[in-house]
Amino acid sequence: MEKQKNAVGRRKEAVTRVFLSKGEGKITVNDKDYKQYFPLVYLQNQIEHPLKAVDLQEKFDIKINATGGGLKGQAEAAKLGIARALLEVNAEFRPALKAAGLLRRDPRSVERKKFGKKKARRSFQFSKR
């Protein structure tokens, strides 16, 4: 493997750039430890999920640059980015990652607000009289 592999993950408005290099399993997000950046356990599990799917928790150092969106969107974008980077390392990981549903970008995002409406679909209260 070369010195470093990288990939991009996206979810809602969040974009993450993931850099994978040989190491002892250190994960940093925006120059902080991922457990400090994502204090909620279920978000930490999102980050670890691709590595657990291919049994490589202690093999790579991961550096993540996250921008936009909220914590949940960033965590899920990082999950996709890590899965894509692992594919660049070894294409044989594809069946395991695909079975875990880690290679599909979640297309859902916030619908835009329309004029004449209170929100995207919510109308103002109708008054007959």
C-alpha atoms as one frame of an Amber mdcrd trajectory, in Angstrom:
protein
   0.000   0.000   0.000   1.155   3.535  -0.744   1.575   6.044   2.056  -2.060
   7.172   2.180  -5.508   6.564   0.681  -8.293   9.128   0.707 -12.007   9.279
  -0.026 -14.965  11.637   0.344 -18.183  10.929   2.223 -21.361  13.019   2.121
 -24.645  13.042   4.048 -27.250  15.845   4.192 -25.128  19.027   4.170 -22.058
  17.382   5.720 -18.909  16.589   3.718 -15.961  14.640   5.107 -12.541  13.967
   3.609 -11.059  10.744   4.990  -7.328   9.932   4.923  -6.300   6.337   5.667
  -2.707   5.390   6.489  -0.960   2.432   8.128  -0.900   2.806  11.899  -2.205
   1.568  15.216  -5.876   2.545  15.028  -5.884   6.243  15.941  -8.909   8.149
  14.603  -8.916  11.958  14.581 -11.675  14.290  13.399 -10.720  17.942  12.794
  -7.515  17.414  14.858  -9.439  16.042  17.877  -9.854  12.445  19.013 -13.101
  11.104  17.541 -14.459  10.209  20.991 -14.023  13.830  22.022 -15.464  15.230
  18.757 -18.448  12.836  18.789 -19.380  12.562  22.493 -22.451  10.376  21.824
 -21.704   6.646  21.766 -23.979   5.855  18.818 -22.068   8.379  16.674 -18.756
   6.790  17.724 -20.196   3.423  16.660 -21.034   4.903  13.228 -17.350   5.794
  12.776 -16.154   2.335  13.879 -18.734   0.362  11.850 -16.795   0.071   8.531
 -13.627  -1.024  10.362 -15.535  -3.655  12.357 -17.201  -4.947   9.177 -13.773
  -5.893   7.745 -12.015  -6.604  11.102  -9.331  -3.897  10.819  -9.826  -1.810
  13.991  -6.099  -1.620  14.926  -4.504  -1.535  11.453  -5.052   2.013  10.157
  -4.735   5.576  11.383  -7.644   7.664  10.121  -7.668  11.444   9.765 -11.043
  13.030   8.977 -11.778  16.623   7.932 -15.492  17.293   8.507 -17.371  20.395
   7.354 -21.009  21.437   7.178 -24.134  19.906   8.654 -24.482  18.671  12.205
 -22.788  15.979  14.249 -25.005  13.146  13.024 -24.596  14.073   9.364 -20.834
  14.365   9.795 -20.615  10.974  11.530 -22.594   9.263   8.761 -20.561  11.045
   6.075 -17.377   9.843   7.786 -18.768   6.290   7.823 -19.227   6.393   4.039
 -15.809   7.987   3.529 -14.038   5.329   5.624 -15.822   2.538   3.723 -14.795
   4.061   0.375 -11.190   4.484   1.527 -11.075   0.849   2.684 -12.210  -0.182
  -0.806  -9.231   1.679  -2.280  -6.928  -0.245   0.067  -8.327  -3.660  -0.892
 -11.148  -4.339  -3.372 -11.841  -7.708  -1.683 -13.547  -5.829   1.189 -16.434
  -4.939  -1.150 -18.796  -7.892  -0.352 -18.453  -7.395   3.423 -18.949  -3.619
   3.205 -21.852  -3.957   0.764 -23.600  -6.557   2.952 -23.375  -4.128   5.881
 -24.917  -1.378   3.681 -21.880   0.895   3.990 -21.304   1.746   0.321 -24.623
   3.487  -0.392 -24.819   7.249  -0.051 -27.991   8.223   1.813 -29.764  10.533
  -0.671 -32.165  12.071   1.843 -31.726  15.761   2.550 -33.913  18.629   3.726
 -36.621  19.694   1.270 -36.598  23.392   0.401 -39.245  25.784   1.700 -41.847
  26.863  -0.883 -43.355  30.337  -1.118 -46.902  30.685   0.199 -46.218  27.921
   2.723 -45.079  27.970   6.319 -42.445  25.260   5.795 -41.664  22.897   2.893
 -45.154  21.357   2.892 -46.934  22.803   5.927 -49.549  25.410   4.932 -50.905
  28.264   6.987 -54.043  27.440   8.933 -57.145  27.598   6.743 -60.027  29.749
   7.954 -63.414  29.315   6.292 -64.875  32.489   7.814
